[in-house]
Amino acid sequence: MKRIFTLAAILFSVTTFAANGNPRPDDSKLAIRSSSDAFIQVFIDGKQYNINRNGFVIDNIRSGRHRIEVYKIDNYGMFRKRPQRVYSNVMVVKPWESLNIGIDRRERVWVDTRFDHNDRRRNARDYGQGRDYRPDYNDRDRDGRYYK
């Protein structure tokens, strides 16, 4: 009985350490926000997501090509609904990229891409660290005058 319990405890410990809850180091994020009054459907690689009035965030999107389509659903009568395509594009998502897709009140779509400056490995890509990020910041001569 001791051997079975010890074996089960070791197996549980190994699976707990193996199950990493952190995303892969090259996963990206997609955020979709809508300020439209219409019912919006978003298809990402054929999978449907519904946006009622706010938005949603999808973490852990693999880098690569993704097809993104945005539809506005118009109601005609009680049971008839007609989807109208608002946006359709194939996007290449890079590692550690944050895609922000916004839909305004007139169903106009804007896409903003940003990179995570701190990639969770203490590699801030020299952002704001004074390492030639802005080379003219402290560019003074020894007597306190600026270089010209």
C-alpha positions, -999 to 999 in steps of 0.1 A, spaced: 0 0 0 29 23 8 44 17 -26 12 24 -45 7 57 -25 43 67 -30 41 59 -67 9 79 -71 24 109 -52 55 108 -75 34 106 -106 12 135 -95 43 156 -87 58 149 -121 26 158 -139 22 190 -118 57 202 -127 53 192 -163 20 212 -167 32 247 -173 5 273 -170 25 300 -188 20 306 -225 46 295 -249 73 321 -254 61 329 -289 24 332 -284 5 364 -292 -27 381 -282 -57 393 -301 -81 419 -286 -114 428 -304 -134 458 -291 -167 470 -305 -185 502 -299 -211 495 -325 -248 490 -317 -251 462 -342 -246 425 -335 -211 417 -346 -197 382 -355 -160 376 -358 -145 345 -376 -109 337 -368 -97 308 -389 -133 296 -393 -141 297 -356 -170 320 -347 -170 346 -319 -199 368 -311 -195 404 -298 -226 420 -283 -215 454 -271 -180 451 -256 -152 429 -268 -131 400 -259 -94 390 -257 -79 358 -271 -46 348 -256 -22 322 -268 -26 327 -306 1 309 -324 23 330 -347 16 325 -384 -12 333 -409 -47 338 -396 -78 347 -415 -100 373 -398 -135 382 -409 -159 406 -393 -196 404 -401 -225 427 -391 -258 409 -386 -289 428 -398 -323 416 -387 -350 416 -414 -382 405 -398 -386 380 -370 -366 351 -383 -345 365 -413 -310 376 -406 -286 388 -432 -248 389 -425 -229 418 -441 -192 415 -443 -174 445 -428 -138 434 -428 -119 404 -442 -82 400 -442 -54 374 -438 -29 386 -412 5 373 -404 9 373 -366 44 375 -353 57 362 -320 49 383 -290 26 406 -311 -5 421 -297 -33 427 -323 -60 452 -314 -90 452 -337 -115 480 -331 -150 484 -346 -165 519 -342 -202 530 -343 -202 532 -381 -188 496 -384 -154 509 -396 -126 485 -386 -91 496 -375 -62 472 -368 -33 481 -345 -3 459 -339 21 463 -311 49 442 -296 53 433 -260 84 453 -249 91 430 -220 89 394 -233 88 379 -198 125 369 -200 138 402 -189 146 411 -224 131 445 -229 147 449 -263 165 480 -250 132 499 -246 136 528 -222 169 514 -208 192 540 -223 209 515 -246 209 535 -278 171 536 -277 173 574 -281 209 581 -289 207 619 -287 194 619 -251 226 626 -231 248 637 -260 269 664 -243 304 674 -245 328 674 -215 322 711 -209 284 707 -208 276 719 -243 256 699 -268 272 684 -298 264 702 -330 
